Amino acid sequence: MGKYFVGSLCKNGLIGGGITAEEDAITYHTGKVTVPKEIRRLVMKYEDIEGLTLDRLLILPTVTVRMRGGGEYQFVVFGRNRFVSTLVEMGVKV
């Protein structure tokens, strides 16, 4: 069983959802049918994550996940410190 985090993807506004951290990947998921299918369940394997950037969007805590293939995904994550600690435990660099 993984750890669950409340988070929103920052893409053309905030897309509410959640992030689950499992043994081999984090997965962002949302039930919004108005977003593309590939974003509704976005799997990011730890080995494919190049690093993380911590920032803020206005007053909201954000984490940008940089992928080795060049993609970037910015999330507003509540419990950001716990989220980042979980990823660091899995070998992801900040």
Summary of the structure (lengths in Angstrom):
residues: 94
radius of gyration: 12.1
end to end distance: 24.2
largest distance: 34.0
contacts: 252
relative contact order: 0.23
helix: 18%
strand: 53%
